[in-house]
Amino acid sequence: MFFYVDESGHTGSELFDKTQPVLYYGVISSDVNLDVLAEQRLAPLRKRLGVDRLHAAQLGVGRLVTVADELVAIQKKFALRFDLYRVNKPDHAVICFYDQVFDQAMNPAVTWTSYWTPLRYILLLKLASLFEEDDARLAWSARIDTNRAHANEKLIAVCQRIAQRVDQLPDARSRQLIGEGLMWAAQNPDAVGYNVDHEDDIKQISPNIIGFQFVMHGIAKRIMQRGKRASKIVVDRQSEFNKAQKTLSEFFAAVSGMEGATGPGMPKVSFAGMPKTPIEFAAGTDSAGLELVDVYLWIFKRLIDGKDMAAELMPLVYAQRHRGNTDEVSLGAIEARWERHFSEMPPLDEMPQEKIEAARKIMTMEEQRRQIAVQGLLGSPDATTPA
């Protein structure tokens, strides 16, 4: 199989550009080498349009329509499959905050269940409801600040701001867990280890690399579905993130086939099907596959943004309805995914009594451990039933 990867909405570590709030990755896969076979079909289209490359943003809907029939023919001829991955950048800042501050290994005021079971997603969404944009901006600024003292000052400020709003939460246990978790972090910022140590580390937590993880898992899924290997993986060349993308792909290649458990009720970490084929970087002007990804990505992004699209180009979209894959990092996606999970859980009275008692025993022990950690915290909410 041959894979071609491009991105849109790139703003690096700047997450709050209102003109580009979402980072998109598009991946086209085919059983043939598009850089050879599709090139023969794209060359006449470029000549007709008088361009070196079919760059959708420059051509616009009007000029793309003039080559729509040929693009649809290429879609059918090579059975193109298009996958789309998104990262909501402001949401990413809040998710990063929870992942660091409420990591139970770092913050003993956090229960084990709050980080290693699906309960983490309930608390994440409740915490996120307390954030304002300025809080998210400051939290992200602290996360990418390589000066530990400056980062700690920002982290303390964010924790204190959010802790003042926990009384907005509807249930006492959430107020307690989130409030005490924030206060412990504010009083022990060095123990949390919130910020990155080096400039290069910023790239590893950027939306670009988070999104590229989805790309690699999506390629692995395609490989598993098709029962084939990756002959070639071509990624659009750009100076800032190619090195980090290469490092990530090499890590995935090294752990290909491995999988492991995380926590009860949580999805497994799986690297099944991860390609060992080294990724290649190319300019869009040198790759017909990347040229096609650009067109598909622009069309799909335009539709998601609610903009008009010519009927002549819609067959490119319809062809992917039962063929394309998609996923995203956002608070909305987390809510949709885990709301369904919790709604499908059996009622407590249908669970075996011995499992209920064992769970209660573990929770009681865990709460006793947690209470020792929060002793002495100023302004600690009243304790309630463990969860």
N, C-alpha and C positions, 0 to 999 in steps of 0.2 A: 504494500500500500504506500501511497505517496501523500504527504501532508504539507499544507501551506498555511502559515500562521501570520496574521497581521493584527494590529491593534488600532484603536481610535479613542480619542478623549484623553490622551496622555498629558498629564501635568506634573509628572514626577512626584515629589513629596508634598506638593501644594494640593491639599485635599478640598479646599473651599472656594475654588474658582466656580462661580455660579453659572458660567457659560458652559462648563464641562464637568457636571457633577458625577458623571458615571464613566468609568473606564470600560471599554469593550474589547474583547478578543474575538476574532473570527477565525475559524479553521475550516478549510476545504480539504476533503479527502477524496481520493480516487484510486482506482486499481491500476491506473496508467500514469506515466510521467507527463504531467501537463506542460512542463517546461519544454517538452519536445513536441508532443502531439497537439496541444491546444495552441501553441505558438503559431503553427501553420494556419490556424483559423483566425487568430487575433491580428496577425500582421496586416491583412487587407482592411480590417476595420480601422486600425490606426491610420493607415494611409488615407482612407476615405474621410476620416475626421481631422486629419492633419495634425496628429499628436504623436509623441514618442511612446505614450503609455495611456491606457484607459484609466484615468484618474477620475473617479465618479464625482468627487466634490467639485472638480473643475469643469467637468462636462455638464453636470446638472441633469435634471430629468429630461429636459427638452432634447438634448443631443444624445443621451443614452437611448431614448426611444427610437432613434434612427437606426440603431444597431440591435434593437431588442430581439428581433426574430433570430438573428445569428447567435446571440447570447443564450436564448432558449434552446437553440439547436445544439450548442456546446453542452449545455446542461444535460440534455437527453443523450447525446452521443457518448459522453464520458461518465454518466450516472453520478454526477457530483453530489456529495453530501456536505452540508454546511452546518457547523455547530457554532453556537454563540454563547459567550460567557461574559458576565458583567460584574463589576465591583462598584457599589455605591460608595463613593469616597468619604463623604461626611459620616456615614454609618460605620465605615471601617475604623474611623478614629475612636468611636464609642466602643466598638467591639474589642479593639486593641486595649482600651482602658480596662474593660472587665477581665480580659484574658491575663493581664499583668497584675492588677490590683487585687483581684479576687482569686488568684492562684493559691489554692489551699496549701501548697508546699512552701509558699513565701509568706502568706498571711494567716496566722493561726486563729484569727478571729472569724475565719471563714470555715464553714462545715465542709467535710469531705463530699457530702452529697451536693453541695452548692457548686462544685467544680467538676466532679467526676461522674455525675448522673444527669439525665435530662432536666433536672431541676435548675441547672445552670442557665438554661434558655429562658425559663420563667423569670428568674432573677435578673438576667441580662436585660430583658425587655422592660421590666419594672424600673431598673436603674436607668435605662435609656430614656424613659418617660420623664425623668427629672432633669435631663440635660437640656440646656439652651445652646445655641450655636457658639456663643462666646466660650462656654465651658468646654465644648468639643475642640474648639480651636486651641485653647490653652492646654488641654490634655495632650493633643497631638504635638504641640510645640515642645512640651516637656518630654514626650516620648523620643523625639528626634534630636534633642539637645545633648550634645556630647559632653557638656560641662555638668558634672554630677550635682554640684552645689546649686547651679541655676535651675536645673531640671527638678531638683527636690523642692525648691521654693514654689515652682509652678504646680507640681503635683500636690503639695500641701494645700495650696489655694483652691485647686479644683475639688479636692476631697472635702474641704471645709464648706465650700459653696453648696455642693450636692447634699452633704449631710444636713444642712439647714433646711432642706426641702423634703426629707424623708417622711415627714408627717403628712405629706400629700398622698402617700401610698395607702391603699384601703385596708390592708391587714397588718396586724401587729407583728407577726413573725417576719414578714418582709422588711418592715421598718427596723426591726432589731438586727437582722442579718446584714442588711445593706448599711444601716447606720453604723454599727460597730465595726464592720469591715472597712468602711471609709475612715473612721476615726483611728483605727489601729494603723492604717496606712499613713495617715497624716502625722501620727506621732512616731512612726518608725519608717520613714521614707527610704533610708539606706537598705533596710532589710527587704523592701519590695524590689529594689533593683529595677526601677521603671524605665530608665532611659538607655539608649544605645551608647556604646563606648567609642565607636569609631564612625567616621563618615560613611565608609563602605557598608556598615551595618544598616544604614537607613534604607538602602536599596532592597535589602532582604525583607523588610517589613512594608515596602511600598505596595500600593494597589497593583502595580505592574507585575510584581513577582507573585503576589497572592493570586492574581488572575492567571498567571502563567502556570501555577500549580493546577488550576482547573483545566487548563489546556492539556497538560501532560496526562492527567487522569482521564480526560476525554479521549485522548489518543489511545491510551491503554484500553479503554472501553471499546473503542472501534476495533482495535486489534483482536480483542477477545470475541467480539460479536462476529467478526468476519473470519476468524480462524486463520489470519494471515500475519505476516511480519511487516514491520515498517522498513521499506526500502530507502526512503528518503524523507527527512523532515526539514522543511525550509522555513526559516523565520525572517521576517522583514528586518533588514539591517538598520540599526540606529545606535549611536555611540553610547548612550547612557546606561542601558539595561542589558545589552547583549551578553556582557561578561557574567552578570548575575544569572541570566537565563541559562547560559551554558553550564554554570556551576550547579544549578538546580537540576538540570537534565542529567548531568553526570551522577549526581547523588541518587536520583531515581533509578538510573541504570544499574547502579551498584546494589540497590536493594530490591531489584525487580524480582517478583514472585513471592516476596515476604508479606506477611500480614500479622497483625497483633490486636489484642483487645485493649480497649481504653477503660471503660467503666460499665456497670450494669445498665442496660437499656440504651447504651451509646453505640453508634456505628463502629464497626471495626476499621482499623487503619489497614488498608490493603494496597499493595503495589503490584498486584497481579496484572500481567500483561504489559508492564512498563517497558517501553522500547529501550534496547541497548544501542540502537543506531545513533551515532553522534548527530546532533542538530547542526544544520548549516545556516549561514546567514547570507542573504542576498539583497540587492537593491530591487525595488519594485520594477525598475526599468529593465532588469535582467532576468525576470522570472514571470512567465505567463501565469503560473499558479498564483503568485502573489497579486498579480494584476486582477485576477478573477475574485480573489478574496476581498480586495478593496471594493469592488463593485457590490458584492453581496453584503458586505458589512455596512456600506453606506446606505443601501436600500433598507435593510432591516432596522438600522439605527433611526432612519428617517421615519419609518412606520411606528416604531416604539415612541418616538417623540411626538406622534400625532400629526405629522405633516402629510400633505397629499402625495400620492404616488400614481403614476400613469398606469392605466390598465394593461398596457403592452408589456410592462415589466413585472406584473404580478405573477405570471406563471413561474418565475424564478422563486417566488415566495411559496406558492402553493405546492411546488414540488417537494418542499422540505417539511410539510406538515406532519408526515409520518416517517420522515427520514432523518431530520435534524435533531440534535440534542441541544439542551440549554441548561444553564445553572447560573446562580448568582450569589454574591455576598451582599446581603442587605438585611436590615432589621425586619423588613416586610417579609422577605423570603424565610427567615428564621421563624417568624410567627406563623406563617402559613404551614410550614413543614411540621412544626412541633405541636401546633394546635390540633392538627389531625391525629398526631401520635397520642396525645393525652385523651382525646375524645374516644379513641378506640380502646383505651385501657379498661380492663374488667373492673366492676365495682369492688370496693375493698371487701365486702361481705362474701364475695365469690372466691377470694383467695384462701388457700389453706391456712388454718389457724396457726400451725407451727411456723410458717413463713412470716406471718404477721408478728408473732411474738419474737422471733429471731431478729426481725428488722427493728422492732421497738427497742430491743436490748442494745443493738449496735448504735442506734440513734441516741439512746440515753448516755452511753459511754462516750460517744463523740461530743455530745453537748457538755458533758463534764469537763472534757479536755478543752473545749472551746471557752468555757466559762473561766478557766484558769488563765487563759491568754488575755481575756478582756478585763480582768480585774484591774482596777485602777484607771480605766479609761474615763475621761471626763465626759459627762453628758450621756452616758450609756443608756439606751432605751431599756425599759423593763423587760425582763426575761419572760418568755411565754413557752408554749408547748414546743418541744424539739421537732425539727423536720430536716 
